[in-house]
Amino acid sequence: MPQTVCPAAGTMFTPSGFSPHLASTCSEADPVIEDEGGPQEARGPGACLAEGPPITSASLDTLIQHLVPTTDYYPEKAYVFTFLLSARLFISPPELLARLCETCIKQQQLDQSPLDMAKVRKFGPKILQLLTEWTETFPTDFREEKMVGLFKDIIHRIAPCDEAYWKTLSQVLQTLNQKLAAIAQGEECIVKVNASSVSSISDKLVAFKTKSPPIQKEMLSICNDPYTLAQQLTYIELVRRGGGRIGREAGQKKKTTNLEAYVRWFNRLCYLVATEICMPAKKKQRAQVIEFFIDVARECFNIGNFNSLMAIISGMNMSPVSRLKKTWGKAKTAKFFILEHQMDPTGNFYNYRTALRGAAHRSQTANSNREKIVIPFFSLLIKDIYFLNEGCANRLPNGHVHFAKFVELARQVGEFMTWKQMECPFETDRSILHYLHTAPIFSEDGLYLASYESESPENQVEKDRWKALR
């Protein structure tokens, strides 16, 4: 069925990969990293990571210290991603970068003259690598001029040791600006597509109040090849994911524009499928449309596009469609029931999660770009992340950051970010894409009315509803 951004407050849900121990507070026996005063380079901020148990909890100051590179230490890539992702819940990116730079300046004595050239030459590549990773992984943090200013300032302090740092900085900023421009373009495209979709829906609702909607085209006249349509659906999914962001920034209003765009696209595809099935006047034509979308759904499954697959199945399971018993009796539905089984919500979507793991494994070992595509059922992914975030406290009773929670959060978000970097290997068909984005779709009432006109109401409830709609 159509989706919403946030799950209902009373819904019970256990996300995949959720570790039950994360919900409890750390006991004295739990491995934690204790704060032992100010930063000391001699000990090495990575000592606990390399020599001790995994970090379960620590103070924010200690976690920031573990992010700071030195002449002989660089944080693990997984730690950098996990902390940069989660730290924004406690401190804004500009504040974090300011503290990072301040600590580096003090530890490396970058505010003194003359500089210890030998020491700075060892430190320079590490701080440059860390900031480069930051711009690559979370480029939108650098939309703020303060972030870029801090980046330039720290490079300005180490540049006397090697002028090549300026060249590297210029290259990093050029790449960053290209990414930000691409993200902005993607966001503008989403806004335009959503506006055109809303317009087409509104116009159709007005027309439907007075007479049957004068829809002149249907999907089969635009595309009658299931594999081609599945490719175009996959293209849309990949393009929409390219500019997507999951998360919120501390102290700022929630940024859910991209999440809402995902949900709107899912709902639009649901209603489009239902509209295409309910629209034909003849039972045989409706059965052909059902069989066509079953084949499209199967191709989406084979590609690894689970989001479009679920949207198609949801559209076919909408009440105005599922009640068309005579139509379904004409269609060959064996493949549909197999696909329904794959996306069955039983056991917290056990079958789907198994198939998703299979697609993820195929993606890791594939040589062809077409076999590397993984598009998860997005609403379920968001619910997993939502319940992990809401089900576990960000801080423990002692005030420490519950870092074990954010390791799991980073695993799920990081996996999605890896999948969304995949470029679509399929050629685009503008006529199909235009139809998918702009074709008029029925409202729920419109679907029921079209359904009742195709197959008469069977009980009093349906008869009363039909009378009210007419």
C-alpha positions as CSV (number, residue, x, y, z in Angstrom):
1,M,0.0,0.0,0.0
2,P,1.1,3.6,-0.3
3,Q,3.7,4.7,2.2
4,T,4.4,7.6,4.6
5,V,7.7,9.0,5.7
6,C,7.5,8.2,9.4
7,P,6.1,5.0,10.8
8,A,3.1,5.1,13.1
9,A,3.9,5.6,16.7
10,G,2.3,2.4,17.8
11,T,3.8,0.2,15.2
12,M,6.0,-2.7,16.6
13,F,9.0,-3.3,14.4
14,T,12.4,-5.0,14.8
15,P,14.8,-3.7,12.2
16,S,17.2,-6.1,10.4
17,G,20.6,-6.3,12.1
18,F,19.3,-4.6,15.2
19,S,21.4,-5.8,18.2
20,P,19.2,-6.2,21.3
21,H,22.0,-5.2,23.6
22,L,22.1,-1.7,22.1
23,A,18.8,-0.9,23.8
24,S,20.3,-1.5,27.2
25,T,22.7,0.8,29.0
26,C,26.3,-0.1,29.4
27,S,27.2,-2.0,32.5
28,E,30.6,-1.7,34.3
29,A,31.7,-4.8,32.4
30,D,31.0,-3.3,29.0
31,P,34.0,-2.2,27.0
32,V,34.1,1.6,27.1
33,I,36.6,4.2,26.3
34,E,37.0,6.5,29.3
35,D,38.0,10.1,29.1
36,E,41.4,10.6,30.7
37,G,41.9,14.3,30.4
38,G,43.2,16.5,27.6
39,P,44.6,15.3,24.3
40,Q,48.1,13.8,24.5
41,E,49.8,12.9,21.2
42,A,52.4,10.7,22.9
43,R,49.8,8.1,23.8
44,G,48.2,8.2,20.4
45,P,44.4,8.8,20.1
46,G,44.1,5.5,18.2
47,A,45.6,3.4,20.9
48,C,42.3,2.2,22.3
49,L,41.0,1.4,18.9
50,A,44.1,-0.6,17.9
51,E,44.9,-2.2,21.2
52,G,41.8,-2.3,23.3
53,P,38.2,-3.5,22.8
54,P,35.8,-1.9,20.3
55,I,34.4,1.4,21.5
56,T,31.0,1.0,23.0
57,S,30.7,4.4,24.6
58,A,32.9,7.4,25.3
59,S,32.5,11.1,26.0
60,L,32.1,13.4,23.0
61,D,35.5,15.0,23.7
62,T,37.2,11.6,23.6
63,L,35.5,10.6,20.4
64,I,36.6,13.9,18.8
65,Q,40.1,13.2,19.9
66,H,40.0,9.8,18.2
67,L,39.2,11.6,15.0
68,V,42.3,13.9,15.2
69,P,45.2,12.6,13.1
70,T,48.8,13.0,14.3
71,T,52.3,12.4,12.9
72,D,52.0,8.6,13.6
73,Y,48.2,8.0,13.8
74,Y,45.3,8.1,11.4
75,P,41.8,7.0,12.4
76,E,40.3,3.9,10.7
77,K,38.1,4.7,7.7
78,A,35.1,3.0,9.3
79,Y,35.5,5.1,12.4
80,V,35.8,8.3,10.4
81,F,32.5,7.6,8.6
82,T,30.7,6.4,11.8
83,F,31.7,9.5,13.8
84,L,31.1,12.0,11.0
85,L,27.6,10.5,10.5
86,S,26.6,10.5,14.1
87,A,28.4,13.5,15.6
88,R,25.9,15.9,14.0
89,L,23.4,14.8,16.5
90,F,25.6,16.4,19.2
91,I,27.6,19.1,17.5
92,S,27.2,20.9,14.2
93,P,29.7,20.1,11.4
94,P,31.2,23.7,11.5
95,E,31.7,23.4,15.3
96,L,33.2,19.9,14.9
97,L,35.6,21.0,12.2
98,A,36.6,24.1,14.3
99,R,37.4,21.9,17.3
100,L,39.3,19.4,15.0
101,C,41.4,22.2,13.6
102,E,42.0,23.8,17.0
103,T,43.2,20.5,18.4
104,C,45.5,20.0,15.4
105,I,47.0,23.5,15.7
106,K,47.8,23.0,19.4
107,Q,49.2,19.4,19.0
108,Q,51.3,20.2,16.0
109,Q,52.2,23.8,17.2
110,L,51.0,25.2,13.9
111,D,50.6,28.6,15.5
112,Q,54.3,29.0,16.3
113,S,57.2,30.2,14.1
114,P,59.2,28.6,12.9
115,L,57.3,25.4,12.2
116,D,58.8,22.0,13.0
117,M,59.1,21.1,9.3
118,A,59.9,17.4,9.8
119,K,56.9,17.0,12.1
120,V,54.5,18.9,9.9
121,R,55.6,17.0,6.8
122,K,54.4,13.8,8.5
123,F,51.2,15.4,9.8
124,G,50.2,17.3,6.6
125,P,49.2,14.4,4.4
126,K,47.0,12.9,7.2
127,I,45.0,16.0,7.9
128,L,44.6,16.6,4.2
129,Q,43.4,13.0,3.7
130,L,40.9,13.3,6.6
131,L,39.4,16.5,5.3
132,T,39.3,15.1,1.7
133,E,37.3,12.0,3.0
134,W,34.9,14.4,4.8
135,T,34.2,16.3,1.5
136,E,33.7,13.1,-0.4
137,T,31.4,11.4,2.1
138,F,29.4,14.3,3.4
139,P,29.8,17.0,0.7
140,T,26.7,19.0,1.8
141,D,28.4,19.8,5.1
142,F,30.6,22.1,3.0
143,R,27.8,24.2,1.7
144,E,28.5,26.5,4.6
145,E,31.3,29.0,3.8
146,K,32.7,28.5,7.4
147,M,33.5,24.9,6.6
148,V,35.5,25.8,3.5
149,G,37.2,28.6,5.4
150,L,38.4,26.3,8.1
151,F,39.6,23.8,5.5
152,K,41.6,26.6,3.8
153,D,43.0,27.9,7.1
154,I,44.5,24.6,8.2
155,I,46.0,24.0,4.8
156,H,47.4,27.6,4.9
157,R,49.2,26.6,8.1
158,I,50.9,23.5,6.7
159,A,51.6,24.9,3.2
160,P,55.0,26.4,4.0
161,C,56.3,22.8,4.3
162,D,55.1,21.8,0.8
163,E,53.5,24.1,-1.8
164,A,51.8,21.0,-3.3
165,Y,49.2,21.2,-0.6
166,W,47.7,24.3,-2.3
167,K,47.4,22.4,-5.6
168,T,45.7,19.4,-3.8
169,L,43.4,21.8,-1.9
170,S,42.3,23.4,-5.3
171,Q,41.6,19.9,-6.7
172,V,39.6,18.9,-3.7
173,L,37.5,22.1,-3.7
174,Q,36.9,21.7,-7.5
175,T,35.6,18.2,-7.0
176,L,33.5,19.3,-4.1
177,N,31.9,22.1,-6.1
178,Q,31.1,19.7,-8.9
179,K,29.4,17.3,-6.4
180,L,27.4,20.1,-4.7
181,A,26.3,21.4,-8.1
182,A,25.2,17.9,-9.1
183,I,23.3,17.5,-5.8
184,A,21.6,20.9,-6.3
185,Q,20.6,20.0,-9.8
186,G,19.2,16.7,-8.6
187,E,17.2,18.4,-5.9
188,E,15.8,20.9,-8.4
189,C,14.8,18.1,-10.7
190,I,13.0,16.4,-7.9
191,V,11.1,19.5,-7.1
192,K,10.1,20.0,-10.8
193,V,9.0,16.3,-11.2
194,N,7.0,16.5,-8.0
195,A,5.3,19.7,-9.2
196,S,4.3,18.2,-12.5
197,S,3.1,15.0,-10.8
198,V,0.9,17.0,-8.4
199,S,-0.4,19.1,-11.2
200,S,-1.5,16.0,-13.2
201,I,-3.2,14.5,-10.2
202,S,-5.1,17.7,-9.4
203,D,-6.3,18.2,-12.9
204,K,-7.5,14.6,-13.1
205,L,-9.4,14.8,-9.8
206,V,-11.3,17.8,-11.1
207,A,-12.2,16.1,-14.4
208,F,-13.2,12.9,-12.6
209,K,-15.9,14.6,-10.6
210,T,-18.0,15.3,-13.7
211,K,-17.3,12.5,-16.1
212,S,-14.9,9.6,-16.9
213,P,-11.4,10.9,-17.3
214,P,-10.4,11.5,-20.9
215,I,-7.1,9.6,-20.7
216,Q,-5.9,9.1,-24.3
217,K,-2.9,6.9,-23.7
218,E,-2.0,3.9,-21.6
219,M,1.3,2.4,-20.6
220,L,1.1,-0.5,-23.2
221,S,0.9,2.1,-26.0
222,I,4.1,3.7,-24.7
223,C,6.0,0.6,-23.8
224,N,5.0,-3.0,-24.2
225,D,8.3,-4.6,-23.2
226,P,8.5,-5.5,-19.4
227,Y,12.3,-5.4,-19.3
228,T,12.5,-2.0,-21.0
229,L,10.0,-0.5,-18.5
230,A,11.9,-2.2,-15.6
231,Q,15.1,-0.5,-16.8
232,Q,13.4,2.9,-16.9
233,L,12.0,2.4,-13.4
234,T,15.5,1.5,-12.3
235,Y,16.9,4.7,-13.9
236,I,14.4,6.8,-12.0
237,E,15.2,5.1,-8.7
238,L,19.0,5.6,-9.2
239,V,18.6,9.2,-10.3
240,R,16.4,10.0,-7.3
241,R,18.9,8.3,-4.9
242,G,21.9,10.1,-6.3
243,G,21.0,13.3,-4.5
244,G,19.4,11.7,-1.5
245,R,20.5,12.3,2.1
246,I,19.5,10.4,5.2
247,G,19.7,12.1,8.5
248,R,19.4,15.4,10.2
249,E,21.7,18.1,11.3
250,A,21.9,19.1,15.0
251,G,20.2,22.3,15.9
252,Q,18.5,22.6,12.5
253,K,15.1,21.8,11.2
254,K,14.7,18.3,9.9
255,K,15.6,18.0,6.2
256,T,13.1,15.5,4.8
257,T,12.7,16.9,1.2
258,N,14.5,14.0,-0.4
259,L,12.8,11.4,1.9
260,E,9.4,12.8,1.0
261,A,10.4,12.7,-2.7
262,Y,11.1,9.0,-2.4
263,V,7.8,8.3,-0.7
264,R,5.9,10.4,-3.3
265,W,7.5,8.5,-6.1
266,F,6.6,5.2,-4.5
267,N,3.0,6.3,-4.0
268,R,2.8,7.6,-7.5
269,L,4.0,4.3,-9.0
270,C,1.4,2.4,-6.8
271,Y,-1.4,4.6,-8.1
272,L,-0.2,4.5,-11.7
273,V,-0.2,0.7,-11.7
274,A,-3.7,0.7,-10.2
275,T,-4.9,3.3,-12.7
276,E,-3.5,1.4,-15.7
277,I,-5.3,-1.8,-14.5
278,C,-8.7,-0.1,-13.7
279,M,-8.8,2.1,-16.8
280,P,-9.5,-0.3,-19.7
281,A,-13.2,-1.0,-20.3
282,K,-12.8,-4.6,-21.4
283,K,-11.9,-7.4,-19.0
284,K,-9.5,-9.0,-21.5
285,Q,-7.5,-5.7,-21.7
286,R,-7.4,-5.4,-17.9
287,A,-6.1,-8.9,-17.6
288,Q,-3.3,-8.1,-20.2
289,V,-2.3,-5.1,-18.1
290,I,-2.1,-7.2,-15.0
291,E,0.1,-9.8,-16.7
292,F,2.3,-7.0,-18.1
293,F,2.9,-5.5,-14.7
294,I,3.6,-8.9,-13.2
295,D,6.3,-9.4,-15.8
296,V,7.7,-5.8,-15.1
297,A,7.8,-6.7,-11.4
298,R,9.7,-9.9,-12.1
299,E,12.2,-8.0,-14.2
300,C,12.6,-5.4,-11.4
301,F,13.3,-8.3,-9.0
302,N,16.0,-9.8,-11.4
303,I,17.6,-6.4,-11.8
304,G,17.7,-5.8,-8.0
305,N,15.2,-3.0,-8.0
306,F,13.2,-3.9,-4.9
307,N,11.6,-0.5,-4.4
308,S,9.8,-0.5,-7.8
309,L,8.9,-4.2,-7.3
310,M,7.2,-3.4,-4.0
311,A,5.4,-0.4,-5.5
312,I,4.0,-2.5,-8.3
313,I,2.9,-5.2,-6.0
314,S,1.3,-2.7,-3.7
315,G,-0.6,-1.1,-6.6
316,M,-1.9,-4.5,-7.7
317,N,-3.0,-5.2,-4.1
318,M,-5.0,-2.0,-3.7
319,S,-8.6,-2.8,-2.9
320,P,-10.0,-1.3,-6.2
321,V,-7.7,-3.7,-8.1
322,S,-7.9,-6.8,-5.9
323,R,-11.7,-6.8,-6.0
324,L,-11.7,-7.3,-9.8
325,K,-12.2,-11.1,-9.4
326,K,-13.4,-11.7,-13.0
327,T,-10.4,-9.8,-14.4
328,W,-7.9,-11.7,-12.2
329,G,-9.6,-14.9,-13.2
330,K,-8.6,-14.1,-16.8
331,A,-5.0,-13.3,-16.0
332,K,-2.1,-15.7,-15.5
333,T,-1.1,-15.0,-11.9
334,A,1.3,-17.8,-10.9
335,K,4.4,-15.5,-11.2
336,F,2.6,-12.8,-9.2
337,F,2.1,-15.1,-6.2
338,I,5.7,-16.0,-6.3
339,L,6.7,-12.3,-6.2
340,E,4.2,-11.6,-3.4
341,H,5.9,-14.4,-1.4
342,Q,9.3,-12.8,-1.9
343,M,7.9,-9.5,-0.5
344,D,5.8,-11.0,2.2
345,P,6.0,-8.9,5.4
346,T,5.8,-12.1,7.6
347,G,8.8,-12.5,9.9
348,N,9.8,-8.8,9.5
349,F,10.1,-9.2,5.7
350,Y,12.3,-12.3,6.1
351,N,12.1,-13.4,2.5
352,Y,12.8,-9.9,1.2
353,R,15.8,-9.4,3.5
354,T,17.2,-12.8,2.3
355,A,16.7,-11.7,-1.4
356,L,18.3,-8.3,-0.6
357,R,21.4,-10.0,1.0
358,G,21.6,-12.1,-2.2
359,A,21.5,-9.0,-4.4
360,A,24.1,-7.3,-2.2
361,H,26.4,-10.3,-2.5
362,R,26.0,-10.4,-6.2
363,S,26.8,-6.7,-6.4
364,Q,30.1,-7.2,-4.6
365,T,31.3,-10.0,-6.9
366,A,29.8,-8.9,-10.2
367,N,31.8,-7.8,-13.2
368,S,28.9,-6.3,-15.1
369,N,27.4,-3.0,-13.9
370,R,24.0,-4.4,-14.5
371,E,24.6,-7.0,-11.9
372,K,25.8,-4.4,-9.3
373,I,22.4,-2.7,-8.9
374,V,20.8,-2.9,-5.5
375,I,17.8,-0.7,-4.8
376,P,16.3,-1.6,-1.4
377,F,12.6,-1.2,-0.5
378,F,13.2,2.4,0.7
379,S,10.3,2.8,3.2
380,L,11.5,-0.3,5.1
381,L,15.1,0.9,5.1
382,I,13.9,4.2,6.6
383,K,11.9,2.3,9.2
384,D,14.9,0.2,10.1
385,I,17.0,3.3,10.7
386,Y,14.1,5.1,12.4
387,F,13.5,2.4,15.0
388,L,17.2,1.9,15.5
389,N,17.6,5.6,16.2
390,E,14.4,5.9,18.3
391,G,14.8,2.6,20.1
392,C,18.2,3.3,21.6
393,A,19.3,6.3,23.6
394,N,22.0,8.6,22.1
395,R,23.6,9.0,25.4
396,L,24.0,6.6,28.4
397,P,23.1,7.6,32.0
398,N,26.8,8.6,32.6
399,G,26.5,11.1,29.7
400,H,28.7,9.2,27.3
401,V,27.8,8.9,23.7
402,H,26.2,5.4,22.9
403,F,28.7,4.7,20.2
404,A,27.7,1.0,19.7
405,K,24.4,2.3,18.4
406,F,26.0,4.5,15.9
407,V,28.3,1.8,14.6
408,E,25.1,-0.2,13.6
409,L,23.5,3.0,12.2
410,A,26.6,3.6,10.1
411,R,26.6,0.1,8.8
412,Q,23.0,0.5,7.5
413,V,23.5,4.0,6.1
414,G,26.9,3.2,4.7
415,E,25.6,0.2,2.8
416,F,22.9,2.3,1.3
417,M,25.4,5.1,0.3
418,T,27.5,2.4,-1.4
419,W,24.5,1.2,-3.4
420,K,23.4,4.7,-4.4
421,Q,26.7,5.6,-6.0
422,M,26.0,3.1,-8.7
423,E,25.5,4.8,-12.1
424,C,22.6,3.5,-14.2
425,P,23.9,1.3,-16.9
426,F,20.6,1.5,-19.0
427,E,19.9,3.9,-21.8
428,T,17.0,6.2,-21.1
429,D,13.8,6.4,-23.1
430,R,12.4,10.0,-22.8
431,S,8.9,9.1,-23.9
432,I,8.6,6.3,-21.2
433,L,10.2,8.5,-18.5
434,H,7.9,11.4,-19.4
435,Y,4.8,9.1,-19.1
436,L,5.9,7.7,-15.8
437,H,6.3,11.2,-14.4
438,T,3.4,13.0,-15.9
439,A,0.6,10.5,-16.8
440,P,-2.6,11.4,-15.0
441,I,-3.5,9.0,-12.2
442,F,-6.8,8.3,-10.4
443,S,-7.4,9.3,-6.8
444,E,-8.5,6.5,-4.4
445,D,-12.1,7.5,-5.0
446,G,-11.4,7.6,-8.8
447,L,-10.0,4.1,-8.6
448,Y,-13.0,2.7,-6.8
449,L,-15.4,4.3,-9.3
450,A,-13.5,2.9,-12.3
451,S,-13.4,-0.5,-10.5
452,Y,-17.2,-0.5,-9.9
453,E,-17.8,0.5,-13.5
454,S,-15.7,-2.4,-14.7
455,E,-17.2,-5.0,-12.3
456,S,-20.4,-4.1,-10.5
457,P,-20.5,-3.9,-6.6
458,E,-21.0,-7.2,-5.0
459,N,-22.3,-6.2,-1.5
460,Q,-24.2,-3.4,0.2
461,V,-21.0,-1.7,1.4
462,E,-19.7,-1.5,-2.2
463,K,-23.1,-0.4,-3.5
464,D,-23.4,2.4,-1.0
465,R,-19.9,3.6,-1.8
466,W,-20.6,3.5,-5.6
467,K,-23.7,5.5,-5.0
468,A,-21.8,8.1,-3.0
469,L,-19.1,8.4,-5.6
470,R,-21.5,8.9,-8.5
